[in-house]
């Protein structure tokens, strides 16, 4: 699943490019969630709130109030990994945009001819750059939901509290939406995680020590350890240590 944002104050063109892009993503068999903006300020605000929320941004250069280059400059302060495609009627601007680490430059008059090639190239680049990205739907506040992408190696552990599943990363904790803890155990036990307790499954890379009734993570977090699972957890931990694994910090 890719999150794709389009920002253009020309509503007619915005609807046109979104419609064509959806058709192309479908043809490429890429699932997407599309977001549209008519001003750069709103795009910046959302990007800051949901850091790394967009994989691809199609950004009009000639936006009013704050032009596309200024919007791009601010977005790059938050994240340098997203793929940026500038869209414009002023084709001579191409020479002034490379400093923003663009993945494509789309003249509006050539949209039908070039959009497929740009999307195909960008999607391929994302797959090459992020082979281990995990996608989750999370609850932000109340009934507000968002899709996030988290590198597998950034996940420290999954926890279950009162039948709710939580994702714990190095930076923050998320309340997962639509995930059963038993399904998380089944999926991630095959990806370097170990089931330590009926309420926890842990990324082995982050285990610092294994005691009788708890484990300690590299950041000092203590998690309960089931006595009947201790032997298996200890065996997997020692196996990783013997393989020379890098402890995550």
N, C-alpha and C positions, 0 to 999 in steps of 0.2 A: 504494500500500500504506500503510495506517494501522496504527500500533501503539496498541492500546487496552488500558488497565488498569482492572480492577474491584477495589475493595477493600471488603470487608464481612465481619464476623465471623459473620454468619448464613449458614451453608453452604447451607441450603435456598434462601434468597432469592438468594444469589450464583449458584447453578446456574441458577435460574429467569431472572434478568436476563441472564446470559450467553447462555443458549439463545435468548431472545427477541431480544437484540441481534444475534446472528449471523444470525438470520432477516431482520432489518431491513437489515443491511448487504448481505446477498445480494440482497435486493429492490432496493436502491439501486445495485447493481452496484459496490460498493466492496470491494476486497480488504483484509482485515484480518488481523493477528496479535493474538490475545487473550491477555492475561496476567491471572491472578487472584491476589489476596492476601487473607489473613484478618487481617492486622495492619498498622498504618501504618508501624511501624519497618522492616519488610522492604521495603515500597514505597519509603520514603525512601532506604534503602541502595542499592537497585537504581537508583533515579533518579540518585543522585549518581555512581554508577559509570559509567552509560551516559547521560551528560548529554544532555538533550533526546530521550530514548529514546521517550517516549510522546507521542502527538498528543492523545489524549483520556484523561482519568481520571474514572471514576465512583467517588466517594468517600463512604462512609457517614459521617455526622456523629457517630453515637453509638458510636464504637469504644471498646473498653476500653483502659486504660493511657494511651494518647495519643489524644485525640478528633480527629475529622476536621478541625476548625478549626486545631488545632495542626499536624497533618500538612500541611494546605494551606499554612500559613504557612512551614513549612520547605521545602516543594517550590517555593514561589514565590521563595525565595532562590536556587535553582538556575536556574530558568527561568520567565519570565513569559509565554511564548507558548503553552504547552499549554492545551487547552480543559478546563475543570474543571466537572464536574457533581456537585453535592451530592445525595446520596440519604439520605432519612431518614423515620422514622415521626413525627417531631415537626415538623409543618408550620409551627408558629409560629416556628421557628428561621430562616425565610427572611430576616427583617429583619436578622439578625445575620451574614449571610454575604456581603454584597455587597462588602465590603472585600477579599475574596480573588479578585476579578475572575472571578466565576463565569459560565459560559455557559449554565447551566441549573440548575433546582432540581426534583428529582423526588421527590414523596411516594410512599412505597412502595405505599400503597393505590391509587394512580392509575397505577401502572407501565404497565399494558396500554393505558390511554388516552393517555398522554403520551410514552412512550418513543420512538415513531416520530417525533413532531414534534421532539423534542429532538435526536435523532440526525441527522435530515434537516437541521435548522438548523445544527448544529455542523459537519457535513461540508461544507456549502456555505460556511461561514465559513473553514474550513481551505483550501478550494480558492481562495477569494478572497485569503487572506493569503499563500499560498505557491505561486504559480504556477510557480516555478523550482526546487522541491525535487527533489533527486536521491536515489534510494533504492539502497543497496548492502548486500549481505551481506558481513560481514567476519569474520575470525578474531580472536578476542580472546586466548585462550591455549589452546594445545594443540588439541583438537578442539572447543572451545567457540565457537559462532557467535552473531552478533547482527545485527539489521537496524539500520542507521543512516540518517538523513536529513541531507543536506548541501545548503545553498543552492548553486546553480551558481556564483555569484560568489565563494564561499569556496574553491573548488577551484583550487589553483595549478597542479598538473600531475599526470599519471599516469606512473608509471615501471614498467619491467619489469626484473626481476633474476632470473636463473636460472629463467626461464619462469614466474615468479610476478608478479602484477600488484599494484601499490601505488597507493593514493590519497593524495596529499599535499595537505592543507588548510593554512589559515593557522595552525591550532592544533596539529595532530598528523598522523601518518602511519598509515594503516590497510593491513593486508594483505587484499586482496579475495579473496573466495571465490566460485568459479564464473564468473569473468570472464576471457575471453581478451583479451590485449592488442590483437590485431588487430581485435576487435569494438569495443573502446573507441575506437580510432582512427577507425573507420568512423562511430561514433555521435557522437563529440564534435568531429570535424572540421567538422560542420555547426552547432556551437553555440559558435563563437568560440575554438576551440582550433586549434593548428597543430602538425603532425607535424614535429619538429625532428631526430629521430634514431630509429633502430630501437628504442631503449629509452625514448623520451620523447615525450609529447604535452603541450603547454603551453597554458595559458590566456593568450591574447595580452595580456590586461589586466595581467598580472603581469610582463611582459618589460620590463626596464629598459634593456638594451643588447644589441646583436647584434655579435659579433666574428667573426673568421675561423673559429674552431673551437669556439666555445662561446657561450652566451647567459648573461646575468646577470639574475636576477630582482630585484624591488624589495627583497627581504629579504637580498640578497647571495648567494643560492644560485647556484652555477655548474652549468650543464648542458651536456653535449656537443652539438655542432651538426654534422650531416652536411654535408660540403662540397657535395654535389650538391643538398642541400635549402636551402642558405643563401640563394640568390636568392629563392626563394619565401617563405621565412620573413621575410626583410628587406622584401620587397614588402608582405606582410600587416601587418608591424609598422608600417611607415611609413604605410600606409593608415589604420590605427587612430589613429596620432598625428595625422594630418591631419584626422581626424574629431573631434578634441578629446576623446579618451577620457580618463577620470579614471584615473590610475595608482593601483592598489590598494596599500595599505600595511598 
